[in-house]
Amino acid sequence: MTDNHVSGMEASAVSVLKRAVELDHSGRFQESLVCYQEGIQLLIDVLKEGKYHEQIKISEDATGYSYEALFKPYISSALSEVWVEDPYIRHTHQLYNFLRFCEMLLKSCSKVKKIHLLTSQDEQADKTQQISALSELRDSLGSQGVTLEVQYSSTIHDREIRFDNGWIIKIGRGLDYFKKPKGRFSIGYCDYDLRRCHETSVDIFHTKHTKSL
């Protein structure tokens, strides 16, 4: 199979999956399920020919990029373990971002049993809040049957999320790509599909060797 044909299949898969997300958001669940299945099958066909790579550009002030919209196409019933490498899960809004990411995983895939977080600590600030928040989240996830393992690194720089079903998502800004809302009663404060974003890029890969990375 030629590279051009594979590229065309990738584009078709992306188009079908985007349509599936749109249908999902509008409540047309049966139609969205059909599109998800078709899109995933196209991706499987691409993967038989080689490594998959897609890039999504999020423009300044763009909306519609909640964690559900971004990650749901790559979450399957086979997903049980997730690795998050992000140096900036430190401050209150960043900790809330990670909490929302964990909630998204629980809603999208009940089979997730373990989440690994590798992040850093701010050497110039009080670390108590970060440690306390992640400890509370660890206990809360534990009550849902999910283990949270937290490690700290002073040298971590890259931002990467890996699923054990083979998908790798690299976001230029990590999970912290949302802008601060204008106020607590502004549109987008609660619904992150309506929250404005910072400009960033998202690279999506697939590999059969995620666990060994």
Salt bridges, closest charged atoms under 4 A:
GLU22 OE1 - ARG19 NH1 3.53
ASP24 OD2 - LYS72 NZ 2.71
GLU31 OE1 - ARG28 NH2 2.85
GLU60 OE2 - LYS179 NZ 2.72
ASP61 OD1 - LYS179 NZ 2.74
GLU68 OE2 - LYS107 NZ 3.46
GLU81 OE2 - HIS116 NE2 2.56
GLU85 OE2 - ARG162 NH1 3.05
GLU123 OE1 - LYS127 NZ 3.89
GLU149 OE1 - LYS114 NZ 3.82
GLU149 OE2 - HIS116 ND1 3.15
GLU160 OE2 - ARG162 NH1 3.10
GLU160 OE1 - LYS170 NZ 3.30
ASP176 OD2 - HIS93 NE2 3.26
ASP193 OD2 - HIS25 NE2 3.91
ASP203 OD1 - HIS53 NE2 2.87
